Amino acid sequence: MTKHKNILRDAAERGIRYRDEIADRRVGPSVESIATVSAFDEALTDDGCDAAATLAMLDEIGSPASVGMTAPRFFGFVIGGSLPVTVAINWLTTGN
């Protein structure tokens, strides 16, 4: 299997797991999970980073520190608003 298929499958599995577990997790992040996001504070390298490691870090550190807006207990606020250019950029980057 090619490397790009591995990373896409890993992302899909992580996204599916997140959606499967969202009803059982906290709506808001814990103090402990927010404290772990300092792991993202690192120097950028000229050579970049391993894609699989970056995806894992975003999921394992970022996901617990996020707000579960798709959770059945989320009774939050209206989120968003957009400009046509931001929607267009989203479409372009998602499709590329």
LINCORZI-V383713 format. One record per residue. RES is the residue in one small letter. PHI is phi in radians with two decimals (999 if undefined). PSI is psi as a letter, one per 30 degrees, with the letter a starting at -180 (NA if undefined). OMEGA is omega in radians with two decimals (999 if undefined). Layout:
BEGIN
{{RES	PHI	PSI	OMEGA} {RES	PHI	PSI	OMEGA}}
END
This chain:
BEGIN
{{m	999	k	-3.12} {t	-1.31	l	-3.07} {k	-1.03	e	-3.11} {h	-1.16	e	3.09} {k	-1.18	e	3.12} {n	-1.07	e	-3.10} {i	-1.22	e	3.11} {l	-1.19	e	3.09} {r	-1.16	e	3.10} {d	-1.05	e	3.12} {a	-1.08	e	3.13} {a	-1.09	e	3.14} {e	-1.10	e	3.12} {r	-1.16	e	3.11} {g	-1.15	e	3.11} {i	-1.14	e	3.12} {r	-1.06	e	3.13} {y	-1.01	e	-3.14} {r	-1.16	e	3.13} {d	-1.14	e	-3.06} {e	-1.69	f	-3.01} {i	-1.06	e	-3.11} {a	-1.21	f	-3.10} {d	-1.72	f	-3.11} {r	-1.71	l	3.08} {r	-1.10	k	3.05} {v	-1.27	e	3.11} {g	-1.73	l	-3.13} {p	-1.25	l	3.08} {s	-1.36	l	3.09} {v	-1.05	e	-3.13} {e	-1.13	e	-3.12} {s	-1.21	e	3.08} {i	-1.14	e	-3.14} {a	-1.13	f	-3.10} {t	-1.32	f	-3.11} {v	-1.17	f	3.06} {s	-1.09	f	3.07} {a	-1.10	f	3.11} {f	-1.32	f	-3.11} {d	-1.45	i	-3.13} {e	-2.45	l	-3.13} {a	-1.23	k	3.05} {l	-1.41	k	-3.14} {t	-1.83	l	3.08} {d	-1.23	f	-3.07} {d	-1.65	f	-3.13} {g	1.40	a	-3.09} {c	-2.26	l	3.07} {d	-1.16	k	-3.08} {a	-1.08	e	-3.12} {a	-1.13	e	3.11} {a	-1.17	e	3.11} {t	-1.15	e	3.10} {l	-1.06	e	3.13} {a	-1.06	e	-3.14} {m	-1.11	e	3.12} {l	-1.06	e	3.14} {d	-1.28	e	-2.99} {e	-1.29	f	3.11} {i	-1.80	e	-3.07} {g	-1.27	e	-3.08} {s	-1.04	e	3.13} {p	-1.12	f	-3.13} {a	-1.60	g	-3.13} {s	-1.72	l	3.08} {v	-1.59	k	-3.11} {g	-1.38	i	-3.07} {m	-1.21	f	3.10} {t	-1.63	g	3.14} {a	-1.27	k	-3.14} {p	-1.17	f	3.14} {r	-1.71	g	3.13} {f	-1.46	j	3.11} {f	-2.07	h	-3.00} {g	-1.35	b	-2.97} {f	-2.07	l	3.07} {v	-1.24	k	-3.07} {i	-1.91	k	2.92} {g	1.86	b	-2.81} {g	1.89	k	-3.14} {s	-2.71	l	3.00} {l	-1.86	l	3.11} {p	-0.92	e	-3.13} {v	-1.16	e	-3.14} {t	-1.25	e	3.07} {v	-1.16	e	-3.14} {a	-1.08	e	3.11} {i	-1.13	e	3.09} {n	-1.04	e	3.14} {w	-1.05	e	-3.10} {l	-1.11	e	-3.09} {t	-1.24	e	3.12} {t	-1.23	e	-3.10} {g	-1.43	f	-3.10} {n	-1.65	NA	999}}
END
